[in-house]
Amino acid sequence: MGRCSDAKERLIATAAKLFFERGYTAVGVAEICDEAGLKKGSFYHFFETKNDLVLQAIDCYAQTYRDLIERALQPDRTAREQLVAVLHGVCGLMERRAECEGRMHGCPIGNLALELAHRDEAIRRKLDDVFASWRAAFETVLRRGLERGEFGPLDPVRTAETIVALVQGATLLAKTANDATVVARVVDSVVGLVPSPAVHSATPA
Amino acid sequence: MGRCSDAKERLIATAAKLFFERGYTAVGVAEICDEAGLKKGSFYHFFETKNDLVLQAIDCYAQTYRDLIERALQPDRTAREQLVAVLHGVCGLMERRAECEGRMHGCPIGNLALELAHRDEAIRRKLDDVFASWRAAFETVLRRGLERGEFGPLDPVRTAETIVALVQGATLLAKTANDATVVARVVDSVVGLVPSPAVHSATPA
């Protein structure tokens, strides 16, 4: 067993991995401890319940996406390039995960949302905050594009919400089809939701 | 205990209700039998495993949506009216369920997809077939609209896939926000995906 802080990190990382692979309900505390190479006592030293642990696993997942968004929003890019970079970043992450794991596991935030949002209020609020942060990131890019005259007329709040919905829905269909290419295909439609100032024409095809 | 056929129907209906409320993994065979007022022997008379039961519960859910789509596709409606009727039907179903249950439980097909698609191949295929049937229904309406000159240029296959993704993603966000109005708001964007022949302008706002 490693140092205390190391043990806590290992429990969170192991739980994040197992919850993503099999869901929250299907994975028990004993299994998380076994896989992390720690005793149950360590678990209860750091966490009162499995619920406490999943809240920290959600922070882990959210950090991955925060890093991805930060990398995509390089200031020398146009707003449209930033938008495309975030979406391609998400597709790339999904494809790499599918390659590593041999199948589509979806989005860890979306998975937990559908499994737990109606069963635990603290988890629901935490997941909703993650989605809110994604909506805010898209909204910022859309407002920037509007200010710079890159985009035709659009409502940045509603369009940002629609983009997050589209990415989550595409991920759900991709997981069900076990085919990561669904995400890339549907995400292309996002471009159709963001009109150019000159053309204002937007079909997803 | 009722007649055999009645007992089987009760097991399926009870399982469909409990899986929707709490997910597949969290609900055990003993609980389904208790809630249906039947002995475990009855369960194993009709089903080998809980997996067999969930496949039939999926048929139950799918039937609800088939009925909804059939009602929406009245032949005297324009293609756009049919499209809007399907989408409003889905929103209405979601709102009524949220009202009955006191909170958003999402879409039973989408919930099972994210919980189980990566864990069981038979369930994944069954859920994928349901999504395929929804894509096919939207595709039919889109082709009809194109043939009648109601819609501007669009790819019916890809647009149908995008619509299903959007509805599923909106439902996921609505469940996470515990707010059924998210679905109605995002689903409005679908109208922006289907251009009119004259205007060809489509922003979701």
Boltz contact constraints between the chains, C-beta under 6 A:
constraints:
  - contact:
      token1: [A, 23]
      token2: [B, 115]
      max_distance: 6.0
  - contact:
      token1: [A, 25]
      token2: [B, 25]
      max_distance: 6.0
  - contact:
      token1: [A, 25]
      token2: [B, 26]
      max_distance: 6.0
  - contact:
      token1: [A, 26]
      token2: [B, 25]
      max_distance: 6.0
  - contact:
      token1: [A, 103]
      token2: [B, 118]
      max_distance: 6.0
  - contact:
      token1: [A, 105]
      token2: [B, 118]
      max_distance: 6.0
  - contact:
      token1: [A, 106]
      token2: [B, 114]
      max_distance: 6.0
  - contact:
      token1: [A, 110]
      token2: [B, 172]
      max_distance: 6.0
  - contact:
      token1: [A, 111]
      token2: [B, 114]
      max_distance: 6.0
  - contact:
      token1: [A, 113]
      token2: [B, 172]
      max_distance: 6.0
  - contact:
      token1: [A, 113]
      token2: [B, 176]
      max_distance: 6.0
  - contact:
      token1: [A, 114]
      token2: [B, 106]
      max_distance: 6.0
  - contact:
      token1: [A, 114]
      token2: [B, 111]
      max_distance: 6.0
  - contact:
      token1: [A, 114]
      token2: [B, 114]
      max_distance: 6.0
  - contact:
      token1: [A, 114]
      token2: [B, 172]
      max_distance: 6.0
  - contact:
      token1: [A, 115]
      token2: [B, 23]
      max_distance: 6.0
  - contact:
      token1: [A, 115]
      token2: [B, 115]
      max_distance: 6.0
  - contact:
      token1: [A, 117]
      token2: [B, 175]
      max_distance: 6.0
  - contact:
      token1: [A, 117]
      token2: [B, 176]
      max_distance: 6.0
  - contact:
      token1: [A, 118]
      token2: [B, 103]
      max_distance: 6.0
  - contact:
      token1: [A, 118]
      token2: [B, 105]
      max_distance: 6.0
  - contact:
      token1: [A, 127]
      token2: [B, 176]
      max_distance: 6.0
  - contact:
      token1: [A, 128]
      token2: [B, 176]
      max_distance: 6.0
  - contact:
      token1: [A, 128]
      token2: [B, 177]
      max_distance: 6.0
  - contact:
      token1: [A, 131]
      token2: [B, 176]
      max_distance: 6.0
  - contact:
      token1: [A, 154]
      token2: [B, 203]
      max_distance: 6.0
  - contact:
      token1: [A, 154]
      token2: [B, 205]
      max_distance: 6.0
  - contact:
      token1: [A, 155]
      token2: [B, 205]
      max_distance: 6.0
  - contact:
      token1: [A, 158]
      token2: [B, 205]
      max_distance: 6.0
  - contact:
      token1: [A, 159]
      token2: [B, 204]
      max_distance: 6.0
  - contact:
      token1: [A, 162]
      token2: [B, 186]
      max_distance: 6.0
  - contact:
      token1: [A, 162]
      token2: [B, 189]
      max_distance: 6.0
  - contact:
      token1: [A, 162]
      token2: [B, 204]
      max_distance: 6.0
  - contact:
      token1: [A, 165]
      token2: [B, 166]
      max_distance: 6.0
  - contact:
      token1: [A, 165]
      token2: [B, 169]
      max_distance: 6.0
  - contact:
      token1: [A, 165]
      token2: [B, 170]
      max_distance: 6.0
  - contact:
      token1: [A, 165]
      token2: [B, 173]
      max_distance: 6.0
  - contact:
      token1: [A, 165]
      token2: [B, 186]
      max_distance: 6.0
  - contact:
      token1: [A, 166]
      token2: [B, 165]
      max_distance: 6.0
  - contact:
      token1: [A, 166]
      token2: [B, 166]
      max_distance: 6.0
  - contact:
      token1: [A, 166]
      token2: [B, 169]
      max_distance: 6.0
  - contact:
      token1: [A, 168]
      token2: [B, 169]
      max_distance: 6.0
  - contact:
      token1: [A, 168]
      token2: [B, 172]
      max_distance: 6.0
  - contact:
      token1: [A, 169]
      token2: [B, 165]
      max_distance: 6.0
  - contact:
      token1: [A, 169]
      token2: [B, 166]
      max_distance: 6.0
  - contact:
      token1: [A, 169]
      token2: [B, 168]
      max_distance: 6.0
  - contact:
      token1: [A, 169]
      token2: [B, 169]
      max_distance: 6.0
  - contact:
      token1: [A, 170]
      token2: [B, 165]
      max_distance: 6.0
  - contact:
      token1: [A, 172]
      token2: [B, 110]
      max_distance: 6.0
  - contact:
      token1: [A, 172]
      token2: [B, 113]
      max_distance: 6.0
  - contact:
      token1: [A, 172]
      token2: [B, 114]
      max_distance: 6.0
  - contact:
      token1: [A, 172]
      token2: [B, 168]
      max_distance: 6.0
  - contact:
      token1: [A, 173]
      token2: [B, 165]
      max_distance: 6.0
  - contact:
      token1: [A, 175]
      token2: [B, 117]
      max_distance: 6.0
  - contact:
      token1: [A, 176]
      token2: [B, 113]
      max_distance: 6.0
  - contact:
      token1: [A, 176]
      token2: [B, 117]
      max_distance: 6.0
  - contact:
      token1: [A, 176]
      token2: [B, 127]
      max_distance: 6.0
  - contact:
      token1: [A, 176]
      token2: [B, 128]
      max_distance: 6.0
  - contact:
      token1: [A, 176]
      token2: [B, 131]
      max_distance: 6.0
  - contact:
      token1: [A, 177]
      token2: [B, 128]
      max_distance: 6.0
  - contact:
      token1: [A, 186]
      token2: [B, 162]
      max_distance: 6.0
  - contact:
      token1: [A, 186]
      token2: [B, 165]
      max_distance: 6.0
  - contact:
      token1: [A, 189]
      token2: [B, 162]
      max_distance: 6.0
  - contact:
      token1: [A, 193]
      token2: [B, 204]
      max_distance: 6.0
  - contact:
      token1: [A, 195]
      token2: [B, 203]
      max_distance: 6.0
  - contact:
      token1: [A, 200]
      token2: [B, 201]
      max_distance: 6.0
  - contact:
      token1: [A, 201]
      token2: [B, 200]
      max_distance: 6.0
  - contact:
      token1: [A, 202]
      token2: [B, 202]
      max_distance: 6.0
  - contact:
      token1: [A, 203]
      token2: [B, 154]
      max_distance: 6.0
  - contact:
      token1: [A, 203]
      token2: [B, 195]
      max_distance: 6.0
  - contact:
      token1: [A, 204]
      token2: [B, 159]
      max_distance: 6.0
  - contact:
      token1: [A, 204]
      token2: [B, 162]
      max_distance: 6.0
  - contact:
      token1: [A, 204]
      token2: [B, 193]
      max_distance: 6.0
  - contact:
      token1: [A, 205]
      token2: [B, 154]
      max_distance: 6.0
  - contact:
      token1: [A, 205]
      token2: [B, 155]
      max_distance: 6.0
  - contact:
      token1: [A, 205]
      token2: [B, 158]
      max_distance: 6.0
